Amino acid sequence: MTTRTSDDLVPEVHEVSADEGAALFDKTARKLLGIPGDEFLARWDRGEYTDDERMAVTKVAMLIPFAR
Amino acid sequence: MSPGGRHDLGKVHTLTWTNAEPVPVQCLNGEIFALDLAIQYEIVHLPTDRDRGPYKVSTRGYMHSVQTLDEAEVIAFHWHPGGKSHFTDPHMHLGSTQLNPAGVLSKKHHIPTARMSVEGVLRFSIEQLKVEPLRDNWSSVLSDSEDLFRMWATWTAAPAPDLG
């Protein structure tokens, strides 16, 4: 991915803190799947989401780097 | 951007919208969709690569989708080799709201695609779904950015097989 620094608008990218990331991950897991973020991670690590293609699962999984 | 996403090596990071919420976009006919973009990447140290180094950003996965405002998926472009799915190549899903219940395809089907760039998703949204762009020179902005992406991308159709 590239950015340009001429007259084009470059959106601000905010790198969240560890606490912000954990909160974001937890909030999204609760919103989309109804479970806390750490519960999702535990289930994920146990392989309970194997071949689970639900958009909500895929979305939360994409956000794992916010949590750990 | 997930913690450490600007500098930390040896770790997968995620870049997505603020609060990981899809962004509403308006079409020319007034219809409003929600656009969701998320990329997983890793900062790779290439000290001997004179062209791409000493550091490059390598995509490790993506999930881009167009949804209705009530979060029903219209179309989604995925690549998640690090996930739990057995389908590890780039692909798309059509939302169930777009499919005939009596048809062959379902939202679960993985429809193979080439690697999908963010620019490609935006161009698709503007050209095909008639999302209204915020700037007149949107096409050239996307082309310039995507040209750079394609110049440096190490694969476009599917990742090279792991022969190790």
Interface residues (C-beta under 8 A of the other chain):
Chain A: M1 T2 R4 D8 V13 H14 E15 V16 S17 A18 E20 G21 L24 K27 T28 W44 G47 Y49 T50 D51 D52 E53 M55 T58 K59 A61 M62 L63 I64 P65 F66
Chain B: M1 S2 P3 G4 G5 R6 K11 V12 H13 T14 L15 T16 T18 N19 A20 D36 A38 I39 Q40 Y41 V57 G61 M63 S65 E73 A76 H78 H80 G83 K84 S85 H86 H93 K108 H110 V118 V141 D144 S145 L148 F149
